[in-house]
Amino acid sequence: MNLFVTCGIIGVALVFQSCVISGNGAGAVESRYRRLADEYDSKNPVREAERDFKKGSYEIYSAKSFSLYYPGLDIEVGEAVAKKHGVKHISGTSDEIESDAHREFNLAAFHFAMQYNQRKMQLLRDSGKLRGE
């Protein structure tokens, strides 16, 4: 095989690989993060906290940053509530931002969790469930 044909084959392979990676890999991930951001933006965190509380679900939300984080709560309070009542982790959150879409998702998820956790804490305090009742 001559050098020209070999270079052509390698070039086509590299173009194909980059299309596959950007089209199905990174593009799909970006799309997923944007969809999740829209999902969290459209939720009503206060209403969800109240609905979950009425069902007997007292867990709070956590998000991942350098360490486990409970948006809207002091770390010690979040840890105590999580230990007593449980925690639901928002998968995909991170303090290592991968892209603009990932940043949008993180902001939407943290904003949702902050309002949800604050409302859930208020309900737990008012009901006496923080004291073990």
C-alpha positions, 0 to 999 in steps of 0.5 A, a space after each residue: 500500500 502506498 503512503 498516500 492511501 495509508 494516510 487517507 485511510 488513517 485520516 478517514 479513521 480519525 475523522 470518523 472517530 472524532 465524529 463518533 466521540 463528539 456526536 454520541 459521546 460528548 454531545 449526548 452527555 451535554 444533552 443529558 445535562 441540559 435535560 436534567 437542568 431543565 428538569 430540576 428548574 421545572 420542579 417545585 422543591 417546596 411542594 416536593 418536600 411537603 409531599 415527601 414529608 406527608 408520605 413519611 419520607 424525611 430524607 434530605 438531598 445531598 450533592 457532591 462537591 469536594 466532600 458531601 454537601 447538603 445544599 441550604 444546610 450547615 454541614 453539621 446539621 445536614 450530616 445529623 439529619 442524613 444520619 437520622 433520616 437518610 439522604 438522597 444524592 443528586 447523581 452527577 453533581 460535582 465541584 469539578 465542572 465539565 462544561 457549560 451544560 454541566 454547570 447549568 445542571 449543577 446550579 439547577 440541582 443545587 438550587 432545587 436541593 437548597 429549597 427542598 432541604 430548607 423546607 424539609 428542615 422546617 417540617 422536621 423541626 415543626 413536627 418534633 422529628 428532629 428530637 426523635 419524636 
